[in-house]
Structure formats: C-alpha cells, structure tokens
Amino acid sequence: MERIRWKWLPVLLLMGLETAEAARWRISPYLTLRETYSDNINLESHGGESAWLTEFNPAVSISNCQAP
C-alpha cells in the first residue's frame, strides 16, 4: 500500500508546477557518425593491430518551447 502512494507523488507534484495553458514541445532527433583510425586498437605494448573504428550515436533532445 505504501508503494502505490509514492508511485503517484511525482505526477502530482508536476501537475502543480504547470499552468492551465497548453505546452509546446520540440523533439529533435540527432545522429552522430564518427570514423577513427587506430594503429593499436587492443592497446598492446608490442605490435598492435590497426583498424578503422566506427561510432554510431543516436540521441533525442526534448525541450519545452514557451511563447515569450
């Protein structure tokens, strides 16, 4: 019973912070692609292996846009 009451507490607190006006939200997806060359990808002390490394980083930014 105690867990159920605490579960709704953040929702109730957030409801008190917002006004009755409709909110505008901006949702912006991002994608970062990076290619890096390393001559020692395993960090070995002698004769390391070289290779190209690819990083793929998706992200989403969500912000509240209020009218001035």
PQR file with spaces between the fields and no chain letter, atoms N, CA, C, O and H, PARSE charges and radii, in Angstrom:
ATOM       1  N    MET     1       0.821   -1.194    0.000 -0.4000 1.5000
ATOM       2  CA   MET     1       0.000    0.000    0.000 -0.0000 2.0000
ATOM       3  C    MET     1       0.864    1.256    0.000  0.5500 1.7000
ATOM       4  O    MET     1       0.515    2.246   -0.643 -0.5500 1.4000
ATOM       5  N    GLU     2       1.975    1.225    0.707 -0.4000 1.5000
ATOM       6  CA   GLU     2       2.871    2.377    0.796 -0.0000 2.0000
ATOM       7  C    GLU     2       3.518    2.679   -0.563  0.5500 1.7000
ATOM       8  O    GLU     2       3.703    3.846   -0.907 -0.5500 1.4000
ATOM       9  H    GLU     2       2.259    0.421    1.229  0.4000 1.0000
ATOM      10  N    ARG     3       3.860    1.659   -1.328 -0.4000 1.5000
ATOM      11  CA   ARG     3       4.496    1.848   -2.631 -0.0000 2.0000
ATOM      12  C    ARG     3       3.554    2.511   -3.622  0.5500 1.7000
ATOM      13  O    ARG     3       3.999    3.307   -4.449 -0.5500 1.4000
ATOM      14  H    ARG     3       3.710    0.710   -1.049  0.4000 1.0000
ATOM      15  N    ILE     4       2.295    2.212   -3.561 -0.4000 1.5000
ATOM      16  CA   ILE     4       1.333    2.778   -4.503 -0.0000 2.0000
ATOM      17  C    ILE     4       1.214    4.281   -4.302  0.5500 1.7000
ATOM      18  O    ILE     4       1.150    5.024   -5.281 -0.5500 1.4000
ATOM      19  H    ILE     4       1.934    1.566   -2.889  0.4000 1.0000
ATOM      20  N    ARG     5       1.183    4.742   -3.073 -0.4000 1.5000
ATOM      21  CA   ARG     5       1.068    6.171   -2.804 -0.0000 2.0000
ATOM      22  C    ARG     5       2.294    6.924   -3.305  0.5500 1.7000
ATOM      23  O    ARG     5       2.151    7.993   -3.898 -0.5500 1.4000
ATOM      24  H    ARG     5       1.235    4.138   -2.277  0.4000 1.0000
ATOM      25  N    TRP     6       3.485    6.400   -3.085 -0.4000 1.5000
ATOM      26  CA   TRP     6       4.699    7.076   -3.525 -0.0000 2.0000
ATOM      27  C    TRP     6       4.850    7.049   -5.041  0.5500 1.7000
ATOM      28  O    TRP     6       5.518    7.910   -5.615 -0.5500 1.4000
ATOM      29  H    TRP     6       3.601    5.532   -2.603  0.4000 1.0000
ATOM      30  N    LYS     7       4.249    6.090   -5.674 -0.4000 1.5000
ATOM      31  CA   LYS     7       4.333    5.971   -7.128 -0.0000 2.0000
ATOM      32  C    LYS     7       3.714    7.188   -7.819  0.5500 1.7000
ATOM      33  O    LYS     7       4.215    7.621   -8.856 -0.5500 1.4000
ATOM      34  H    LYS     7       3.707    5.391   -5.208  0.4000 1.0000
ATOM      35  N    TRP     8       2.668    7.728   -7.282 -0.4000 1.5000
ATOM      36  CA   TRP     8       1.958    8.850   -7.901 -0.0000 2.0000
ATOM      37  C    TRP     8       2.448   10.212   -7.433  0.5500 1.7000
ATOM      38  O    TRP     8       2.005   11.227   -7.970 -0.5500 1.4000
ATOM      39  H    TRP     8       2.260    7.375   -6.440  0.4000 1.0000
ATOM      40  N    LEU     9       3.329   10.273   -6.472 -0.4000 1.5000
ATOM      41  CA   LEU     9       3.799   11.535   -5.937 -0.0000 2.0000
ATOM      42  C    LEU     9       4.468   12.422   -6.995  0.5500 1.7000
ATOM      43  O    LEU     9       4.134   13.605   -7.054 -0.5500 1.4000
ATOM      44  H    LEU     9       3.689    9.448   -6.037  0.4000 1.0000
ATOM      45  N    PRO    10       5.397   11.924   -7.841 -0.5600 1.5000
ATOM      46  CA   PRO    10       5.999   12.808   -8.856  0.2800 2.0000
ATOM      47  C    PRO    10       4.970   13.371   -9.839  0.5500 1.7000
ATOM      48  O    PRO    10       5.081   14.521  -10.262 -0.5500 1.4000
ATOM      49  N    VAL    11       3.994   12.583  -10.192 -0.4000 1.5000
ATOM      50  CA   VAL    11       2.957   13.054  -11.115 -0.0000 2.0000
ATOM      51  C    VAL    11       2.170   14.192  -10.482  0.5500 1.7000
ATOM      52  O    VAL    11       1.904   15.200  -11.136 -0.5500 1.4000
ATOM      53  H    VAL    11       3.904   11.649   -9.848  0.4000 1.0000
ATOM      54  N    LEU    12       1.800   14.044   -9.235 -0.4000 1.5000
ATOM      55  CA   LEU    12       1.043   15.080   -8.551 -0.0000 2.0000
ATOM      56  C    LEU    12       1.860   16.357   -8.382  0.5500 1.7000
ATOM      57  O    LEU    12       1.320   17.457   -8.503 -0.5500 1.4000
ATOM      58  H    LEU    12       2.016   13.225   -8.703  0.4000 1.0000
ATOM      59  N    LEU    13       3.144   16.221   -8.107 -0.4000 1.5000
ATOM      60  CA   LEU    13       3.998   17.396   -7.970 -0.0000 2.0000
ATOM      61  C    LEU    13       4.143   18.139   -9.296  0.5500 1.7000
ATOM      62  O    LEU    13       4.096   19.368   -9.327 -0.5500 1.4000
ATOM      63  H    LEU    13       3.582   15.327   -8.008  0.4000 1.0000
ATOM      64  N    LEU    14       4.320   17.396  -10.391 -0.4000 1.5000
ATOM      65  CA   LEU    14       4.454   18.034  -11.699 -0.0000 2.0000
ATOM      66  C    LEU    14       3.162   18.702  -12.145  0.5500 1.7000
ATOM      67  O    LEU    14       3.205   19.724  -12.830 -0.5500 1.4000
ATOM      68  H    LEU    14       4.358   16.397  -10.366  0.4000 1.0000
ATOM      69  N    MET    15       2.039   18.157  -11.778 -0.4000 1.5000
ATOM      70  CA   MET    15       0.764   18.764  -12.142 -0.0000 2.0000
ATOM      71  C    MET    15       0.623   20.139  -11.489  0.5500 1.7000
ATOM      72  O    MET    15       0.034   21.041  -12.084 -0.5500 1.4000
ATOM      73  H    MET    15       2.004   17.327  -11.221  0.4000 1.0000
ATOM      74  N    GLY    16       1.142   20.309  -10.302 -0.4000 1.5000
ATOM      75  CA   GLY    16       1.059   21.586   -9.619 -0.0000 2.0000
ATOM      76  C    GLY    16       2.005   22.628  -10.179  0.5500 1.7000
ATOM      77  O    GLY    16       1.802   23.819   -9.946 -0.5500 1.4000
ATOM      78  H    GLY    16       1.621   19.576   -9.819  0.4000 1.0000
ATOM      79  N    LEU    17       3.051   22.214  -10.923 -0.4000 1.5000
ATOM      80  CA   LEU    17       4.020   23.156  -11.468 -0.0000 2.0000
ATOM      81  C    LEU    17       3.582   23.768  -12.785  0.5500 1.7000
ATOM      82  O    LEU    17       4.024   24.868  -13.117 -0.5500 1.4000
ATOM      83  H    LEU    17       3.216   21.246  -11.112  0.4000 1.0000
ATOM      84  N    GLU    18       2.752   23.115  -13.527 -0.4000 1.5000
ATOM      85  CA   GLU    18       2.331   23.598  -14.839 -0.0000 2.0000
ATOM      86  C    GLU    18       1.079   24.467  -14.725  0.5500 1.7000
ATOM      87  O    GLU    18       0.247   24.275  -13.838 -0.5500 1.4000
ATOM      88  H    GLU    18       2.393   22.222  -13.257  0.4000 1.0000
ATOM      89  N    THR    19       0.968   25.421  -15.641 -0.4000 1.5000
ATOM      90  CA   THR    19      -0.235   26.242  -15.697 -0.0000 2.0000
ATOM      91  C    THR    19      -1.276   25.536  -16.550  0.5500 1.7000
ATOM      92  O    THR    19      -1.030   24.441  -17.057 -0.5500 1.4000
ATOM      93  H    THR    19       1.643   25.576  -16.362  0.4000 1.0000
ATOM      94  N    ALA    20      -2.424   26.153  -16.707 -0.4000 1.5000
ATOM      95  CA   ALA    20      -3.507   25.542  -17.467 -0.0000 2.0000
ATOM      96  C    ALA    20      -3.322   25.668  -18.972  0.5500 1.7000
ATOM      97  O    ALA    20      -4.100   25.096  -19.736 -0.5500 1.4000
ATOM      98  H    ALA    20      -2.624   27.042  -16.295  0.4000 1.0000
ATOM      99  N    GLU    21      -2.306   26.408  -19.416 -0.4000 1.5000
ATOM     100  CA   GLU    21      -2.065   26.594  -20.843 -0.0000 2.0000
ATOM     101  C    GLU    21      -1.463   25.330  -21.455  0.5500 1.7000
ATOM     102  O    GLU    21      -0.803   24.537  -20.784 -0.5500 1.4000
ATOM     103  H    GLU    21      -1.674   26.873  -18.796  0.4000 1.0000
ATOM     104  N    ALA    22      -1.715   25.177  -22.747 -0.4000 1.5000
ATOM     105  CA   ALA    22      -1.140   24.032  -23.458 -0.0000 2.0000
ATOM     106  C    ALA    22       0.364   24.248  -23.627  0.5500 1.7000
ATOM     107  O    ALA    22       0.813   25.371  -23.856 -0.5500 1.4000
ATOM     108  H    ALA    22      -2.252   25.822  -23.292  0.4000 1.0000
ATOM     109  N    ALA    23       1.115   23.199  -23.516 -0.4000 1.5000
ATOM     110  CA   ALA    23       2.571   23.277  -23.660 -0.0000 2.0000
ATOM     111  C    ALA    23       2.967   22.916  -25.080  0.5500 1.7000
ATOM     112  O    ALA    23       2.332   22.084  -25.727 -0.5500 1.4000
ATOM     113  H    ALA    23       0.750   22.286  -23.330  0.4000 1.0000
ATOM     114  N    ARG    24       4.028   23.555  -25.553 -0.4000 1.5000
ATOM     115  CA   ARG    24       4.602   23.217  -26.851 -0.0000 2.0000
ATOM     116  C    ARG    24       5.912   22.495  -26.603  0.5500 1.7000
ATOM     117  O    ARG    24       6.737   22.944  -25.807 -0.5500 1.4000
ATOM     118  H    ARG    24       4.544   24.231  -25.027  0.4000 1.0000
ATOM     119  N    TRP    25       6.097   21.396  -27.272 -0.4000 1.5000
ATOM     120  CA   TRP    25       7.295   20.590  -27.089 -0.0000 2.0000
ATOM     121  C    TRP    25       8.044   20.492  -28.404  0.5500 1.7000
ATOM     122  O    TRP    25       7.438   20.357  -29.467 -0.5500 1.4000
ATOM     123  H    TRP    25       5.427   21.031  -27.918  0.4000 1.0000
ATOM     124  N    ARG    26       9.341   20.558  -28.328 -0.4000 1.5000
ATOM     125  CA   ARG    26      10.192   20.363  -29.503 -0.0000 2.0000
ATOM     126  C    ARG    26      10.958   19.061  -29.297  0.5500 1.7000
ATOM     127  O    ARG    26      11.672   18.901  -28.307 -0.5500 1.4000
ATOM     128  H    ARG    26       9.834   20.667  -27.464  0.4000 1.0000
ATOM     129  N    ILE    27      10.805   18.140  -30.230 -0.4000 1.5000
ATOM     130  CA   ILE    27      11.503   16.858  -30.181 -0.0000 2.0000
ATOM     131  C    ILE    27      12.456   16.818  -31.377  0.5500 1.7000
ATOM     132  O    ILE    27      12.028   16.861  -32.531 -0.5500 1.4000
ATOM     133  H    ILE    27      10.225   18.270  -31.034  0.4000 1.0000
ATOM     134  N    SER    28      13.742   16.734  -31.081 -0.4000 1.5000
ATOM     135  CA   SER    28      14.764   16.774  -32.127 -0.0000 2.0000
ATOM     136  C    SER    28      15.628   15.521  -32.072  0.5500 1.7000
ATOM     137  O    SER    28      16.368   15.319  -31.110 -0.5500 1.4000
ATOM     138  H    SER    28      14.089   16.699  -30.144  0.4000 1.0000
ATOM     139  N    PRO    29      15.539   14.684  -33.093 -0.5600 1.5000
ATOM     140  CA   PRO    29      16.420   13.511  -33.130  0.2800 2.0000
ATOM     141  C    PRO    29      17.802   13.905  -33.668  0.5500 1.7000
ATOM     142  O    PRO    29      17.914   14.776  -34.531 -0.5500 1.4000
ATOM     143  N    TYR    30      18.838   13.263  -33.156 -0.4000 1.5000
ATOM     144  CA   TYR    30      20.205   13.516  -33.589 -0.0000 2.0000
ATOM     145  C    TYR    30      20.877   12.194  -33.911  0.5500 1.7000
ATOM     146  O    TYR    30      20.545   11.147  -33.357 -0.5500 1.4000
ATOM     147  H    TYR    30      18.747   12.555  -32.455  0.4000 1.0000
ATOM     148  N    LEU    31      21.823   12.279  -34.817 -0.4000 1.5000
ATOM     149  CA   LEU    31      22.600   11.101  -35.178 -0.0000 2.0000
ATOM     150  C    LEU    31      24.035   11.545  -35.416  0.5500 1.7000
ATOM     151  O    LEU    31      24.286   12.438  -36.225 -0.5500 1.4000
ATOM     152  H    LEU    31      22.092   13.130  -35.267  0.4000 1.0000
ATOM     153  N    THR    32      24.970   10.929  -34.718 -0.4000 1.5000
ATOM     154  CA   THR    32      26.383   11.234  -34.886 -0.0000 2.0000
ATOM     155  C    THR    32      27.085    9.982  -35.383  0.5500 1.7000
ATOM     156  O    THR    32      26.939    8.899  -34.815 -0.5500 1.4000
ATOM     157  H    THR    32      24.766   10.203  -34.060  0.4000 1.0000
ATOM     158  N    LEU    33      27.842   10.149  -36.443 -0.4000 1.5000
ATOM     159  CA   LEU    33      28.623    9.054  -37.002 -0.0000 2.0000
ATOM     160  C    LEU    33      30.072    9.512  -37.060  0.5500 1.7000
ATOM     161  O    LEU    33      30.379   10.546  -37.654 -0.5500 1.4000
ATOM     162  H    LEU    33      27.960   11.029  -36.904  0.4000 1.0000
ATOM     163  N    ARG    34      30.966    8.740  -36.441 -0.4000 1.5000
ATOM     164  CA   ARG    34      32.380    9.123  -36.398 -0.0000 2.0000
ATOM     165  C    ARG    34      33.241    7.941  -36.792  0.5500 1.7000
ATOM     166  O    ARG    34      33.018    6.815  -36.348 -0.5500 1.4000
ATOM     167  H    ARG    34      30.717    7.900  -35.958  0.4000 1.0000
ATOM     168  N    GLU    35      34.224    8.213  -37.627 -0.4000 1.5000
ATOM     169  CA   GLU    35      35.169    7.196  -38.107 -0.0000 2.0000
ATOM     170  C    GLU    35      36.556    7.578  -37.598  0.5500 1.7000
ATOM     171  O    GLU    35      37.004    8.706  -37.806 -0.5500 1.4000
ATOM     172  H    GLU    35      34.405    9.128  -37.987  0.4000 1.0000
ATOM     173  N    THR    36      37.238    6.648  -36.934 -0.4000 1.5000
ATOM     174  CA   THR    36      38.556    6.911  -36.351 -0.0000 2.0000
ATOM     175  C    THR    36      39.512    5.788  -36.725  0.5500 1.7000
ATOM     176  O    THR    36      39.147    4.612  -36.716 -0.5500 1.4000
ATOM     177  H    THR    36      36.875    5.732  -36.765  0.4000 1.0000
ATOM     178  N    TYR    37      40.738    6.169  -37.052 -0.4000 1.5000
ATOM     179  CA   TYR    37      41.771    5.168  -37.347 -0.0000 2.0000
ATOM     180  C    TYR    37      42.675    5.018  -36.131  0.5500 1.7000
ATOM     181  O    TYR    37      43.095    6.011  -35.537 -0.5500 1.4000
ATOM     182  H    TYR    37      41.035    7.124  -37.059  0.4000 1.0000
ATOM     183  N    SER    38      42.975    3.773  -35.764 -0.4000 1.5000
ATOM     184  CA   SER    38      43.892    3.486  -34.662 -0.0000 2.0000
ATOM     185  C    SER    38      44.934    2.486  -35.142  0.5500 1.7000
ATOM     186  O    SER    38      44.611    1.506  -35.813 -0.5500 1.4000
ATOM     187  H    SER    38      42.634    2.967  -36.247  0.4000 1.0000
ATOM     188  N    ASP    39      46.190    2.749  -34.788 -0.4000 1.5000
ATOM     189  CA   ASP    39      47.248    1.800  -35.164 -0.0000 2.0000
ATOM     190  C    ASP    39      47.516    0.787  -34.057  0.5500 1.7000
ATOM     191  O    ASP    39      48.426   -0.033  -34.174 -0.5500 1.4000
ATOM     192  H    ASP    39      46.452    3.545  -34.243  0.4000 1.0000
ATOM     193  N    ASN    40      46.714    0.838  -32.963 -0.4000 1.5000
ATOM     194  CA   ASN    40      46.868   -0.121  -31.875 -0.0000 2.0000
ATOM     195  C    ASN    40      45.523   -0.230  -31.140  0.5500 1.7000
ATOM     196  O    ASN    40      45.380    0.296  -30.036 -0.5500 1.4000
ATOM     197  H    ASN    40      45.975    1.504  -32.868  0.4000 1.0000
ATOM     198  N    ILE    41      44.548   -0.901  -31.740 -0.4000 1.5000
ATOM     199  CA   ILE    41      43.195   -0.927  -31.164 -0.0000 2.0000
ATOM     200  C    ILE    41      43.094   -1.755  -29.894  0.5500 1.7000
ATOM     201  O    ILE    41      42.183   -1.532  -29.096 -0.5500 1.4000
ATOM     202  H    ILE    41      44.664   -1.328  -32.637  0.4000 1.0000
ATOM     203  N    ASN    42      43.996   -2.700  -29.682 -0.4000 1.5000
ATOM     204  CA   ASN    42      43.955   -3.540  -28.473 -0.0000 2.0000
ATOM     205  C    ASN    42      44.862   -3.022  -27.366  0.5500 1.7000
ATOM     206  O    ASN    42      44.968   -3.647  -26.310 -0.5500 1.4000
ATOM     207  H    ASN    42      44.736   -2.881  -30.330  0.4000 1.0000
ATOM     208  N    LEU    43      45.518   -1.883  -27.595 -0.4000 1.5000
ATOM     209  CA   LEU    43      46.434   -1.271  -26.623 -0.0000 2.0000
ATOM     210  C    LEU    43      47.526   -2.231  -26.166  0.5500 1.7000
ATOM     211  O    LEU    43      47.853   -2.312  -24.982 -0.5500 1.4000
ATOM     212  H    LEU    43      45.431   -1.376  -28.452  0.4000 1.0000
ATOM     213  N    GLU    44      48.076   -2.951  -27.129 -0.4000 1.5000
ATOM     214  CA   GLU    44      49.166   -3.886  -26.834 -0.0000 2.0000
ATOM     215  C    GLU    44      50.487   -3.134  -26.770  0.5500 1.7000
ATOM     216  O    GLU    44      50.656   -2.108  -27.428 -0.5500 1.4000
ATOM     217  H    GLU    44      47.810   -2.884  -28.091  0.4000 1.0000
ATOM     218  N    SER    45      51.420   -3.646  -25.979 -0.4000 1.5000
ATOM     219  CA   SER    45      52.716   -2.979  -25.840 -0.0000 2.0000
ATOM     220  C    SER    45      53.627   -3.203  -27.055  0.5500 1.7000
ATOM     221  O    SER    45      54.486   -2.368  -27.338 -0.5500 1.4000
ATOM     222  H    SER    45      51.282   -4.480  -25.445  0.4000 1.0000
ATOM     223  N    HIS    46      53.450   -4.318  -27.775 -0.4000 1.5000
ATOM     224  CA   HIS    46      54.289   -4.607  -28.941 -0.0000 2.0000
ATOM     225  C    HIS    46      53.421   -5.069  -30.104  0.5500 1.7000
ATOM     226  O    HIS    46      52.617   -5.991  -29.966 -0.5500 1.4000
ATOM     227  H    HIS    46      52.752   -4.996  -27.546  0.4000 1.0000
ATOM     228  N    GLY    47      53.592   -4.426  -31.238 -0.4000 1.5000
ATOM     229  CA   GLY    47      52.944   -4.869  -32.468 -0.0000 2.0000
ATOM     230  C    GLY    47      51.436   -4.908  -32.428  0.5500 1.7000
ATOM     231  O    GLY    47      50.843   -5.956  -32.685 -0.5500 1.4000
ATOM     232  H    GLY    47      54.245   -3.677  -31.350  0.4000 1.0000
ATOM     233  N    GLY    48      50.813   -3.819  -32.120 -0.4000 1.5000
ATOM     234  CA   GLY    48      49.353   -3.779  -32.049 -0.0000 2.0000
ATOM     235  C    GLY    48      48.682   -3.874  -33.408  0.5500 1.7000
ATOM     236  O    GLY    48      49.307   -3.629  -34.440 -0.5500 1.4000
ATOM     237  H    GLY    48      51.295   -2.968  -31.911  0.4000 1.0000
ATOM     238  N    GLU    49      47.433   -4.224  -33.401 -0.4000 1.5000
ATOM     239  CA   GLU    49      46.638   -4.355  -34.618 -0.0000 2.0000
ATOM     240  C    GLU    49      46.024   -3.001  -34.970  0.5500 1.7000
ATOM     241  O    GLU    49      45.521   -2.294  -34.097 -0.5500 1.4000
ATOM     242  H    GLU    49      46.925   -4.423  -32.563  0.4000 1.0000
ATOM     243  N    SER    50      46.070   -2.648  -36.246 -0.4000 1.5000
ATOM     244  CA   SER    50      45.483   -1.385  -36.685 -0.0000 2.0000
ATOM     245  C    SER    50      44.129   -1.645  -37.349  0.5500 1.7000
ATOM     246  O    SER    50      43.897   -2.700  -37.940 -0.5500 1.4000
ATOM     247  H    SER    50      46.479   -3.222  -36.955  0.4000 1.0000
ATOM     248  N    ALA    51      43.237   -0.645  -37.231 -0.4000 1.5000
ATOM     249  CA   ALA    51      41.909   -0.791  -37.832 -0.0000 2.0000
ATOM     250  C    ALA    51      41.170    0.543  -37.804  0.5500 1.7000
ATOM     251  O    ALA    51      41.547    1.467  -37.084 -0.5500 1.4000
ATOM     252  H    ALA    51      43.426    0.211  -36.750  0.4000 1.0000
ATOM     253  N    TRP    52      40.117    0.620  -38.600 -0.4000 1.5000
ATOM     254  CA   TRP    52      39.202    1.759  -38.565 -0.0000 2.0000
ATOM     255  C    TRP    52      38.082    1.426  -37.580  0.5500 1.7000
ATOM     256  O    TRP    52      37.539    0.321  -37.602 -0.5500 1.4000
ATOM     257  H    TRP    52      39.810   -0.130  -39.185  0.4000 1.0000
ATOM     258  N    LEU    53      37.741    2.375  -36.726 -0.4000 1.5000
ATOM     259  CA   LEU    53      36.675    2.201  -35.739 -0.0000 2.0000
ATOM     260  C    LEU    53      35.513    3.114  -36.106  0.5500 1.7000
ATOM     261  O    LEU    53      35.709    4.288  -36.420 -0.5500 1.4000
ATOM     262  H    LEU    53      38.182    3.273  -36.708  0.4000 1.0000
ATOM     263  N    THR    54      34.315    2.573  -36.066 -0.4000 1.5000
ATOM     264  CA   THR    54      33.116    3.343  -36.391 -0.0000 2.0000
ATOM     265  C    THR    54      32.255    3.487  -35.152  0.5500 1.7000
ATOM     266  O    THR    54      31.943    2.500  -34.485 -0.5500 1.4000
ATOM     267  H    THR    54      34.156    1.619  -35.811  0.4000 1.0000
ATOM     268  N    GLU    55      31.867    4.735  -34.841 -0.4000 1.5000
ATOM     269  CA   GLU    55      30.968    5.017  -33.720 -0.0000 2.0000
ATOM     270  C    GLU    55      29.661    5.571  -34.278  0.5500 1.7000
ATOM     271  O    GLU    55      29.666    6.469  -35.120 -0.5500 1.4000
ATOM     272  H    GLU    55      32.121    5.536  -35.383  0.4000 1.0000
ATOM     273  N    PHE    56      28.565    5.037  -33.810 -0.4000 1.5000
ATOM     274  CA   PHE    56      27.228    5.422  -34.238 -0.0000 2.0000
ATOM     275  C    PHE    56      26.454    5.794  -32.979  0.5500 1.7000
ATOM     276  O    PHE    56      26.167    4.920  -32.162 -0.5500 1.4000
ATOM     277  H    PHE    56      28.561    4.308  -33.126  0.4000 1.0000
ATOM     278  N    ASN    57      26.106    7.075  -32.802 -0.4000 1.5000
ATOM     279  CA   ASN    57      25.472    7.547  -31.572 -0.0000 2.0000
ATOM     280  C    ASN    57      24.144    8.231  -31.864  0.5500 1.7000
ATOM     281  O    ASN    57      24.131    9.396  -32.262 -0.5500 1.4000
ATOM     282  H    ASN    57      26.339    7.785  -33.466  0.4000 1.0000
ATOM     283  N    PRO    58      23.020    7.532  -31.675 -0.5600 1.5000
ATOM     284  CA   PRO    58      21.717    8.181  -31.818  0.2800 2.0000
ATOM     285  C    PRO    58      21.340    8.892  -30.516  0.5500 1.7000
ATOM     286  O    PRO    58      21.745    8.468  -29.433 -0.5500 1.4000
ATOM     287  N    ALA    59      20.558    9.980  -30.626 -0.4000 1.5000
ATOM     288  CA   ALA    59      20.115   10.723  -29.446 -0.0000 2.0000
ATOM     289  C    ALA    59      18.815   11.450  -29.765  0.5500 1.7000
ATOM     290  O    ALA    59      18.470   11.656  -30.929 -0.5500 1.4000
ATOM     291  H    ALA    59      20.229   10.325  -31.506  0.4000 1.0000
ATOM     292  N    VAL    60      18.100   11.834  -28.711 -0.4000 1.5000
ATOM     293  CA   VAL    60      16.869   12.609  -28.846 -0.0000 2.0000
ATOM     294  C    VAL    60      16.908   13.737  -27.814  0.5500 1.7000
ATOM     295  O    VAL    60      17.221   13.516  -26.644 -0.5500 1.4000
ATOM     296  H    VAL    60      18.380   11.667  -27.765  0.4000 1.0000
ATOM     297  N    SER    61      16.585   14.942  -28.269 -0.4000 1.5000
ATOM     298  CA   SER    61      16.500   16.094  -27.373 -0.0000 2.0000
ATOM     299  C    SER    61      15.032   16.494  -27.295  0.5500 1.7000
ATOM     300  O    SER    61      14.374   16.662  -28.322 -0.5500 1.4000
ATOM     301  H    SER    61      16.331   15.121  -29.219  0.4000 1.0000
ATOM     302  N    ILE    62      14.515   16.649  -26.066 -0.4000 1.5000
ATOM     303  CA   ILE    62      13.138   17.069  -25.851 -0.0000 2.0000
ATOM     304  C    ILE    62      13.163   18.335  -25.019  0.5500 1.7000
ATOM     305  O    ILE    62      13.719   18.350  -23.921 -0.5500 1.4000
ATOM     306  H    ILE    62      15.049   16.513  -25.231  0.4000 1.0000
ATOM     307  N    SER    63      12.552   19.417  -25.544 -0.4000 1.5000
ATOM     308  CA   SER    63      12.547   20.668  -24.803 -0.0000 2.0000
ATOM     309  C    SER    63      11.166   21.311  -24.854  0.5500 1.7000
ATOM     310  O    SER    63      10.402   21.118  -25.799 -0.5500 1.4000
ATOM     311  H    SER    63      12.100   19.405  -26.436  0.4000 1.0000
ATOM     312  N    ASN    64      10.874   22.069  -23.826 -0.4000 1.5000
ATOM     313  CA   ASN    64       9.605   22.771  -23.714 -0.0000 2.0000
ATOM     314  C    ASN    64       9.778   24.153  -24.311  0.5500 1.7000
ATOM     315  O    ASN    64      10.611   24.922  -23.830 -0.5500 1.4000
ATOM     316  H    ASN    64      11.495   22.226  -23.058  0.4000 1.0000
ATOM     317  N    CYS    65       9.019   24.495  -25.344 -0.4000 1.5000
ATOM     318  CA   CYS    65       9.100   25.781  -26.011 -0.0000 2.0000
ATOM     319  C    CYS    65       7.947   26.657  -25.547  0.5500 1.7000
ATOM     320  O    CYS    65       6.795   26.413  -25.904 -0.5500 1.4000
ATOM     321  H    CYS    65       8.343   23.870  -25.734  0.4000 1.0000
ATOM     322  N    GLN    66       8.252   27.669  -24.757 -0.4000 1.5000
ATOM     323  CA   GLN    66       7.214   28.553  -24.259 -0.0000 2.0000
ATOM     324  C    GLN    66       7.207   29.834  -25.075  0.5500 1.7000
ATOM     325  O    GLN    66       8.260   30.334  -25.470 -0.5500 1.4000
ATOM     326  H    GLN    66       9.189   27.867  -24.466  0.4000 1.0000
ATOM     327  N    ALA    67       6.013   30.365  -25.326 -0.4000 1.5000
ATOM     328  CA   ALA    67       5.884   31.612  -26.067 -0.0000 2.0000
ATOM     329  C    ALA    67       6.365   32.777  -25.181  0.5500 1.7000
ATOM     330  O    ALA    67       6.149   32.752  -23.970 -0.5500 1.4000
ATOM     331  H    ALA    67       5.158   29.959  -25.005  0.4000 1.0000
ATOM     332  N    PRO    68       7.014   33.798  -25.771 -0.5600 1.5000
ATOM     333  CA   PRO    68       7.513   34.932  -24.969  0.2800 2.0000
ATOM     334  C    PRO    68       6.403   35.795  -24.425  0.5500 1.7000
ATOM     335  O    PRO    68       6.668   36.780  -23.736 -0.5500 1.4000
